[in-house]
Each structure stands twice: as structure tokens, then as C-alpha cells.
Amino acid sequence: MNQMTPEIEKEVSQLSRLSHVASALMYRKKGDRVRMNQERLLAKCEKLKQMYFIGPCPF
């Protein structure tokens, strides 16, 4: 398996986060609060991944 560069990995993570946010909004509109919260948490995990695990060391 090929290694992805940090720039590509960050872009993939951002697109994944946007997908989770869009899904959360869709479930909110449908009234499914459980699925909405699951998607919100997945989006939050992607944001944490971007901050701490992709790119240079944060400290």
C-alpha cells in the first residue's frame, strides 16, 4: 500500500469531515437525532485527526 502525503491525507480528511457534517444535517432534517449525533461525533473525530495526527508535530 502506498503512503499518502500529508497534504493529500489532510484533503481526504477534510472531505470526509464535510461528508459527515452533510449527513448529520440530513438526519437532523429527517428527525433522526441518534444518527445525527453519530455523524457529528465522526466529524469531530476527523477534526481531531487533522489537528493531531496529520502533518507536523503540534508541540
Phi and psi restraints in degrees (value plus and minus 20) as a CYANA .aco file:
   2 ASN   PHI     -99.5   -59.5
   2 ASN   PSI     125.9   165.9
   3 GLN   PHI     -99.4   -59.4
   3 GLN   PSI     118.6   158.6
   4 MET   PHI    -110.8   -70.8
   4 MET   PSI     126.0   166.0
   5 THR   PHI     -91.9   -51.9
   5 THR   PSI     136.0   176.0
   6 PRO   PHI     -78.3   -38.3
   6 PRO   PSI     -53.1   -13.1
   7 GLU   PHI     -86.6   -46.6
   7 GLU   PSI     -64.5   -24.5
   8 ILE   PHI     -87.6   -47.6
   8 ILE   PSI     -61.6   -21.6
   9 GLU   PHI     -83.5   -43.5
   9 GLU   PSI     -58.6   -18.6
  10 LYS   PHI     -87.2   -47.2
  10 LYS   PSI     -59.6   -19.6
  11 GLU   PHI     -84.9   -44.9
  11 GLU   PSI     -61.5   -21.5
  12 VAL   PHI     -83.1   -43.1
  12 VAL   PSI     -61.4   -21.4
  13 SER   PHI     -84.6   -44.6
  13 SER   PSI     -60.0   -20.0
  14 GLN   PHI     -84.6   -44.6
  14 GLN   PSI     -62.0   -22.0
  15 LEU   PHI     -85.4   -45.4
  15 LEU   PSI     -58.1   -18.1
  16 SER   PHI     -83.9   -43.9
  16 SER   PSI     -62.2   -22.2
  17 ARG   PHI     -82.6   -42.6
  17 ARG   PSI     -65.0   -25.0
  18 LEU   PHI     -81.6   -41.6
  18 LEU   PSI     -56.7   -16.7
  19 SER   PHI     -83.9   -43.9
  19 SER   PSI     -62.9   -22.9
  20 HIS   PHI     -85.5   -45.5
  20 HIS   PSI     -59.4   -19.4
  21 VAL   PHI     -85.5   -45.5
  21 VAL   PSI     -62.5   -22.5
  22 ALA   PHI     -83.0   -43.0
  22 ALA   PSI     -60.1   -20.1
  23 SER   PHI     -85.4   -45.4
  23 SER   PSI     -60.0   -20.0
  24 ALA   PHI     -82.1   -42.1
  24 ALA   PSI     -60.3   -20.3
  25 LEU   PHI     -86.4   -46.4
  25 LEU   PSI     -57.2   -17.2
  26 MET   PHI     -84.7   -44.7
  26 MET   PSI     -65.1   -25.1
  27 TYR   PHI     -87.5   -47.5
  27 TYR   PSI     -51.8   -11.8
  28 ARG   PHI     -83.8   -43.8
  28 ARG   PSI     -62.9   -22.9
  29 LYS   PHI     -84.7   -44.7
  29 LYS   PSI     -55.9   -15.9
  30 LYS   PHI     -96.4   -56.4
  30 LYS   PSI     -36.9     3.1
  31 GLY   PHI      72.3   112.3
  31 GLY   PSI      -9.1    30.9
  32 ASP   PHI    -112.2   -72.2
  32 ASP   PSI      69.3   109.3
  33 ARG   PHI     -89.9   -49.9
  33 ARG   PSI     -52.3   -12.3
  34 VAL   PHI     -85.6   -45.6
  34 VAL   PSI     -70.5   -30.5
  35 ARG   PHI     -85.0   -45.0
  35 ARG   PSI     -55.5   -15.5
  36 MET   PHI     -80.5   -40.5
  36 MET   PSI     -65.8   -25.8
  37 ASN   PHI     -87.0   -47.0
  37 ASN   PSI     -55.4   -15.4
  38 GLN   PHI     -82.1   -42.1
  38 GLN   PSI     -65.0   -25.0
  39 GLU   PHI     -86.4   -46.4
  39 GLU   PSI     -57.7   -17.7
  40 ARG   PHI     -82.0   -42.0
  40 ARG   PSI     -61.9   -21.9
  41 LEU   PHI     -87.3   -47.3
  41 LEU   PSI     -57.0   -17.0
  42 LEU   PHI     -84.3   -44.3
  42 LEU   PSI     -59.5   -19.5
  43 ALA   PHI     -85.1   -45.1
  43 ALA   PSI     -58.6   -18.6
  44 LYS   PHI     -85.0   -45.0
  44 LYS   PSI     -60.3   -20.3
  45 CYS   PHI     -83.5   -43.5
  45 CYS   PSI     -58.6   -18.6
  46 GLU   PHI     -83.9   -43.9
  46 GLU   PSI     -59.1   -19.1
  47 LYS   PHI     -85.0   -45.0
  47 LYS   PSI     -62.7   -22.7
  48 LEU   PHI     -83.7   -43.7
  48 LEU   PSI     -58.6   -18.6
  49 LYS   PHI     -80.6   -40.6
  49 LYS   PSI     -63.4   -23.4
  50 GLN   PHI     -82.8   -42.8
  50 GLN   PSI     -60.0   -20.0
  51 MET   PHI     -93.2   -53.2
  51 MET   PSI     -60.7   -20.7
  52 TYR   PHI    -131.2   -91.2
  52 TYR   PSI     -43.8    -3.8
  53 PHE   PHI    -133.6   -93.6
  53 PHE   PSI     -33.3     6.7
  54 ILE   PHI    -133.0   -93.0
  54 ILE   PSI     111.9   151.9
  55 GLY   PHI      75.2   115.2
  55 GLY   PSI    -179.4  -139.4
  56 PRO   PHI     -90.6   -50.6
  56 PRO   PSI     143.6   183.6
  57 CYS   PHI     -83.8   -43.8
  57 CYS   PSI     110.8   150.8
  58 PRO   PHI     -95.6   -55.6
  58 PRO   PSI     -27.6    12.4
